[in-house]
């Protein structure tokens, strides 16, 4: 791995009211090939937090385009269509209700 510092990213996602249990189940049982795709795309960490119906996704990436490489892949599109779409909230244009959250402060003890 590179000596570069990871880039922190965070997103707010919205679940459908009855989607939380399945959302947790499928992330506990994520497809191994999707894990491989996350790694090869330069995503160092992904952490999910929940306050239903809101999911807070925090990630550290090694490249500015890491998430685009995953989200635009055929594999992720299949994961979304087969697994996540019924669980997530979309806007009127069928775009995932995902809001990037800008970082305003960070502390690290070294």
VOPAGU-373240 format. One record per atom (N, C-alpha, C): chain; atom name; x, y, z; residue in one letter. Coordinates in nm, 2 decimals. Last residue first. Layout:
// residues N
   ch   at     east    north       up   aa
    A   CA        X        Y        Z    A
...
//
This chain:
// residues 110
   ch   at     east    north       up   aa
    A    N    -0.15     1.09     1.72    X
    A   CA    -0.04     1.01     1.66    X
    A    C     0.08     1.00     1.76    X
    A    N    -0.48     1.13     1.69    X
    A   CA    -0.37     1.13     1.79    X
    A    C    -0.26     1.04     1.73    X
    A    N    -0.67     1.34     1.49    X
    A   CA    -0.60     1.21     1.50    X
    A    C    -0.49     1.23     1.60    X
    A    N    -0.96     1.49     1.39    X
    A   CA    -0.86     1.48     1.49    X
    A    C    -0.80     1.34     1.48    X
    A    N    -1.14     1.72     1.18    X
    A   CA    -1.08     1.59     1.20    X
    A    C    -0.97     1.59     1.30    X
    A    N    -1.41     1.89     1.03    X
    A   CA    -1.31     1.88     1.14    X
    A    C    -1.27     1.74     1.15    X
    A    N    -1.58     1.87     0.81    X
    A   CA    -1.55     2.01     0.87    X
    A    C    -1.45     2.01     0.98    X
    A    N    -1.65     1.72     0.51    X
    A   CA    -1.57     1.71     0.64    X
    A    C    -1.55     1.85     0.69    X
    A    N    -1.97     1.69     0.37    X
    A   CA    -1.84     1.75     0.37    X
    A    C    -1.78     1.74     0.51    X
    A    N    -2.14     1.42     0.25    X
    A   CA    -2.13     1.50     0.37    X
    A    C    -1.99     1.56     0.38    X
    A    N    -2.36     1.35    -0.01    X
    A   CA    -2.22     1.36     0.04    X
    A    C    -2.21     1.46     0.15    X
    A    N    -2.65     1.16     0.01    X
    A   CA    -2.60     1.30     0.02    X
    A    C    -2.45     1.30     0.07    X
    A    N    -2.87     0.98    -0.17    X
    A   CA    -2.74     0.98    -0.11    X
    A    C    -2.69     1.12    -0.11    X
    A    N    -3.11     0.82    -0.29    X
    A   CA    -3.11     0.93    -0.20    X
    A    C    -2.98     0.93    -0.12    X
    A    N    -3.05     0.72    -0.62    X
    A   CA    -3.03     0.69    -0.48    X
    A    C    -3.03     0.82    -0.40    X
    A    N    -3.29     0.82    -0.85    X
    A   CA    -3.15     0.83    -0.81    X
    A    C    -3.15     0.80    -0.66    X
    A    N    -3.54     0.83    -0.97    X
    A   CA    -3.48     0.70    -0.94    X
    A    C    -3.33     0.71    -0.92    X
    A    N    -3.65     1.07    -0.95    X
    A   CA    -3.58     1.04    -1.08    X
    A    C    -3.51     0.91    -1.07    X
    A    N    -3.75     1.10    -0.70    X
    A   CA    -3.85     1.09    -0.81    X
    A    C    -3.78     1.05    -0.94    X
    A    N    -3.50     0.91    -0.51    X
    A   CA    -3.58     1.02    -0.54    X
    A    C    -3.67     1.00    -0.66    X
    A    N    -3.52     0.61    -0.30    X
    A   CA    -3.47     0.68    -0.42    X
    A    C    -3.56     0.80    -0.44    X
    A    N    -3.41     0.41    -0.03    X
    A   CA    -3.50     0.52    -0.08    X
    A    C    -3.44     0.59    -0.20    X
    A    N    -3.36     0.06    -0.03    X
    A   CA    -3.31     0.20    -0.02    X
    A    C    -3.42     0.29    -0.08    X
    A    N    -3.44    -0.20    -0.07    X
    A   CA    -3.42    -0.16     0.07    X
    A    C    -3.39    -0.01     0.08    X
    A    N    -3.45    -0.27    -0.34    X
    A   CA    -3.57    -0.28    -0.26    X
    A    C    -3.56    -0.22    -0.12    X
    A    N    -3.17    -0.23    -0.41    X
    A   CA    -3.28    -0.14    -0.45    X
    A    C    -3.40    -0.15    -0.37    X
    A    N    -2.99    -0.43    -0.31    X
    A   CA    -3.01    -0.30    -0.24    X
    A    C    -3.13    -0.22    -0.28    X
    A    N    -3.01    -0.67    -0.48    X
    A   CA    -3.01    -0.67    -0.33    X
    A    C    -3.06    -0.54    -0.27    X
    A    N    -3.02    -0.64    -0.76    X
    A   CA    -3.07    -0.76    -0.70    X
    A    C    -3.09    -0.75    -0.55    X
    A    N    -2.92    -0.37    -0.80    X
    A   CA    -3.05    -0.42    -0.86    X
    A    C    -3.10    -0.54    -0.79    X
    A    N    -2.67    -0.37    -0.66    X
    A   CA    -2.78    -0.27    -0.63    X
    A    C    -2.91    -0.33    -0.68    X
    A    N    -2.54    -0.59    -0.78    X
    A   CA    -2.56    -0.59    -0.63    X
    A    C    -2.68    -0.49    -0.60    X
    A    N    -2.52    -0.48    -1.04    X
    A   CA    -2.60    -0.61    -1.01    X
    A    C    -2.63    -0.62    -0.87    X
    A    N    -2.36    -0.26    -0.99    X
    A   CA    -2.49    -0.24    -1.05    X
    A    C    -2.58    -0.36    -1.03    X
    A    N    -2.13    -0.39    -0.91    X
    A   CA    -2.20    -0.31    -0.81    X
    A    C    -2.35    -0.28    -0.86    X
    A    N    -2.06    -0.52    -1.15    X
    A   CA    -2.08    -0.59    -1.03    X
    A    C    -2.16    -0.51    -0.93    X
    A    N    -2.02    -0.31    -1.33    X
    A   CA    -2.13    -0.40    -1.35    X
    A    C    -2.16    -0.48    -1.23    X
    A    N    -1.93     0.01    -1.17    X
    A   CA    -1.90    -0.13    -1.21    X
    A    C    -2.02    -0.21    -1.24    X
    A    N    -1.99     0.25    -1.05    X
    A   CA    -2.01     0.23    -1.19    X
    A    C    -1.98     0.10    -1.25    X
    A    N    -1.91     0.21    -0.79    X
    A   CA    -2.05     0.24    -0.82    X
    A    C    -2.08     0.22    -0.96    X
    A    N    -1.62     0.17    -0.82    X
    A   CA    -1.71     0.07    -0.76    X
    A    C    -1.85     0.09    -0.81    X
    A    N    -1.53     0.41    -0.93    X
    A   CA    -1.50     0.28    -0.99    X
    A    C    -1.58     0.17    -0.94    X
    A    N    -1.63     0.60    -0.75    X
    A   CA    -1.69     0.59    -0.89    X
    A    C    -1.66     0.46    -0.96    X
    A    N    -1.47     0.55    -0.53    X
    A   CA    -1.61     0.52    -0.52    X
    A    C    -1.67     0.51    -0.66    X
    A    N    -1.21     0.63    -0.65    X
    A   CA    -1.23     0.50    -0.60    X
    A    C    -1.38     0.46    -0.59    X
    A    N    -1.12     0.88    -0.73    X
    A   CA    -1.22     0.81    -0.81    X
    A    C    -1.26     0.67    -0.76    X
    A    N    -0.92     0.96    -0.55    X
    A   CA    -1.05     1.04    -0.56    X
    A    C    -1.16     0.97    -0.64    X
    A    N    -0.79     0.70    -0.36    X
    A   CA    -0.79     0.77    -0.49    X
    A    C    -0.92     0.84    -0.50    X
    A    N    -0.82     0.56    -0.13    X
    A   CA    -0.68     0.60    -0.17    X
    A    C    -0.67     0.68    -0.29    X
    A    N    -1.06     0.63     0.13    X
    A   CA    -1.02     0.59    -0.01    X
    A    C    -0.88     0.63    -0.04    X
    A    N    -1.26     0.55     0.38    X
    A   CA    -1.13     0.60     0.35    X
    A    C    -1.09     0.54     0.22    X
    A    N    -1.60     0.63     0.48    X
    A   CA    -1.50     0.55     0.41    X
    A    C    -1.37     0.63     0.40    X
    A    N    -1.92     0.59     0.62    X
    A   CA    -1.79     0.66     0.63    X
    A    C    -1.69     0.57     0.56    X
    A    N    -2.25     0.64     0.60    X
    A   CA    -2.14     0.56     0.55    X
    A    C    -2.02     0.65     0.55    X
    A    N    -2.54     0.62     0.78    X
    A   CA    -2.42     0.71     0.76    X
    A    C    -2.31     0.62     0.72    X
    A    N    -2.87     0.59     0.71    X
    A   CA    -2.75     0.52     0.72    X
    A    C    -2.64     0.62     0.70    X
    A    N    -3.19     0.65     0.85    X
    A   CA    -3.07     0.71     0.80    X
    A    C    -2.95     0.61     0.82    X
    A    N    -3.44     0.60     0.97    X
    A   CA    -3.40     0.53     0.84    X
    A    C    -3.27     0.58     0.78    X
    A    N    -3.21     0.47     1.21    X
    A   CA    -3.32     0.45     1.11    X
    A    C    -3.41     0.57     1.09    X
    A    N    -2.91     0.53     1.21    X
    A   CA    -3.02     0.59     1.30    X
    A    C    -3.14     0.58     1.21    X
    A    N    -2.60     0.36     1.18    X
    A   CA    -2.75     0.37     1.14    X
    A    C    -2.82     0.44     1.25    X
    A    N    -2.30     0.33     0.99    X
    A   CA    -2.37     0.36     1.12    X
    A    C    -2.52     0.38     1.08    X
    A    N    -2.04     0.16     0.84    X
    A   CA    -2.18     0.20     0.83    X
    A    C    -2.23     0.22     0.97    X
    A    N    -1.73     0.20     0.68    X
    A   CA    -1.80     0.18     0.81    X
    A    C    -1.94     0.23     0.79    X
    A    N    -1.46     0.09     0.49    X
    A   CA    -1.60     0.14     0.49    X
    A    C    -1.66     0.10     0.62    X
    A    N    -1.13     0.16     0.38    X
    A   CA    -1.22     0.12     0.48    X
    A    C    -1.36     0.17     0.44    X
    A    N    -1.01     0.18     0.12    X
    A   CA    -0.93     0.12     0.23    X
    A    C    -1.03     0.08     0.35    X
    A    N    -1.05     0.14    -0.21    X
    A   CA    -1.13     0.18    -0.09    X
    A    C    -1.06     0.10     0.03    X
    A    N    -0.94     0.08    -0.45    X
    A   CA    -0.87     0.17    -0.36    X
    A    C    -0.95     0.22    -0.25    X
    A    N    -1.03    -0.12    -0.61    X
    A   CA    -1.07     0.02    -0.65    X
    A    C    -1.00     0.12    -0.56    X
    A    N    -0.97    -0.35    -0.48    X
    A   CA    -0.90    -0.32    -0.61    X
    A    C    -0.92    -0.18    -0.65    X
    A    N    -1.16    -0.35    -0.27    X
    A   CA    -1.01    -0.35    -0.24    X
    A    C    -0.94    -0.30    -0.37    X
    A    N    -1.41    -0.36    -0.40    X
    A   CA    -1.38    -0.25    -0.31    X
    A    C    -1.23    -0.24    -0.29    X
    A    N    -1.37    -0.61    -0.53    X
    A   CA    -1.39    -0.49    -0.61    X
    A    C    -1.36    -0.36    -0.53    X
    A    N    -1.37    -0.78    -0.31    X
    A   CA    -1.25    -0.78    -0.40    X
    A    C    -1.26    -0.65    -0.48    X
    A    N    -1.63    -0.74    -0.23    X
    A   CA    -1.52    -0.71    -0.14    X
    A    C    -1.39    -0.69    -0.22    X
    A    N    -1.76    -0.86    -0.45    X
    A   CA    -1.78    -0.72    -0.42    X
    A    C    -1.67    -0.66    -0.33    X
    A    N    -1.69    -1.12    -0.42    X
    A   CA    -1.64    -1.05    -0.54    X
    A    C    -1.66    -0.90    -0.52    X
    A    N    -1.83    -1.19    -0.19    X
    A   CA    -1.69    -1.19    -0.18    X
    A    C    -1.63    -1.11    -0.30    X
    A    N    -2.12    -1.01    -0.10    X
    A   CA    -2.06    -1.10    -0.20    X
    A    C    -1.91    -1.08    -0.19    X
    A    N    -2.20    -0.99     0.25    X
    A   CA    -2.17    -0.93     0.12    X
    A    C    -2.10    -1.03     0.03    X
    A    N    -2.33    -1.04     0.49    X
    A   CA    -2.31    -1.15     0.39    X
    A    C    -2.28    -1.10     0.25    X
    A    N    -2.36    -0.81     0.62    X
    A   CA    -2.30    -0.92     0.69    X
    A    C    -2.26    -1.03     0.60    X
    A    N    -2.51    -0.68     0.43    X
    A   CA    -2.37    -0.63     0.45    X
    A    C    -2.30    -0.73     0.54    X
    A    N    -2.75    -0.83     0.44    X
    A   CA    -2.67    -0.83     0.32    X
    A    C    -2.53    -0.78     0.34    X
    A    N    -2.83    -0.76     0.71    X
    A   CA    -2.81    -0.90     0.67    X
    A    C    -2.71    -0.91     0.55    X
    A    N    -2.87    -0.49     0.69    X
    A   CA    -2.77    -0.54     0.78    X
    A    C    -2.73    -0.68     0.74    X
    A    N    -3.09    -0.49     0.51    X
    A   CA    -2.97    -0.41     0.48    X
    A    C    -2.85    -0.46     0.56    X
    A    N    -3.28    -0.64     0.65    X
    A   CA    -3.22    -0.69     0.53    X
    A    C    -3.09    -0.62     0.49    X
    A    N    -3.33    -0.45     0.86    X
    A   CA    -3.29    -0.59     0.89    X
    A    C    -3.22    -0.65     0.77    X
    A    N    -3.41    -0.21     0.71    X
    A   CA    -3.29    -0.22     0.80    X
    A    C    -3.24    -0.36     0.82    X
    A    N    -3.65    -0.17     0.56    X
    A   CA    -3.53    -0.22     0.50    X
    A    C    -3.41    -0.25     0.59    X
    A    N    -3.89    -0.05     0.61    X
    A   CA    -3.88    -0.19     0.65    X
    A    C    -3.75    -0.25     0.60    X
    A    N    -3.86     0.22     0.52    X
    A   CA    -3.89     0.19     0.66    X
    A    C    -3.87     0.05     0.70    X
    A    N    -3.56     0.24     0.32    X
    A   CA    -3.71     0.23     0.33    X
    A    C    -3.74     0.19     0.47    X
    A    N    -3.28     0.46     0.41    X
    A   CA    -3.35     0.33     0.39    X
    A    C    -3.50     0.34     0.39    X
    A    N    -3.06     0.69     0.28    X
    A   CA    -3.19     0.67     0.34    X
    A    C    -3.25     0.53     0.31    X
    A    N    -2.73     0.80     0.36    X
    A   CA    -2.82     0.72     0.27    X
    A    C    -2.95     0.71     0.35    X
    A    N    -2.47     1.02     0.35    X
    A   CA    -2.59     0.99     0.42    X
    A    C    -2.68     0.92     0.32    X
    A    N    -2.12     0.97     0.36    X
    A   CA    -2.25     0.99     0.28    X
    A    C    -2.36     0.96     0.38    X
    A    N    -1.78     1.07     0.35    X
    A   CA    -1.89     1.03     0.42    X
    A    C    -2.02     1.06     0.34    X
    A    N    -1.43     1.01     0.32    X
    A   CA    -1.55     1.04     0.26    X
    A    C    -1.67     0.99     0.35    X
    A    N    -1.08     1.09     0.34    X
    A   CA    -1.20     1.05     0.41    X
    A    C    -1.33     1.10     0.33    X
    A    N    -0.81     0.94     0.19    X
    A   CA    -0.90     1.05     0.18    X
    A    C    -1.03     1.00     0.24    X
    A    N    -0.50     0.83     0.35    X
    A   CA    -0.63     0.81     0.28    X
    A    C    -0.72     0.94     0.28    X
    A    N    -0.18     0.93     0.25    X
    A   CA    -0.28     0.93     0.35    X
    A    C    -0.42     0.91     0.29    X
    A    N     0.07     0.73     0.09    X
    A   CA    -0.03     0.84     0.09    X
    A    C    -0.13     0.82     0.20    X
    A    N     0.23     0.52     0.07    X
    A   CA     0.25     0.60     0.19    X
    A    C     0.15     0.72     0.20    X
    A    N     0.04     0.23    -0.05    X
    A   CA     0.11     0.35    -0.07    X
    A    C     0.13     0.42     0.07    X
    A    N     0.08    -0.12     0.00    X
    A   CA     0.00     0.00     0.00    X
    A    C     0.09     0.12     0.00    X
//
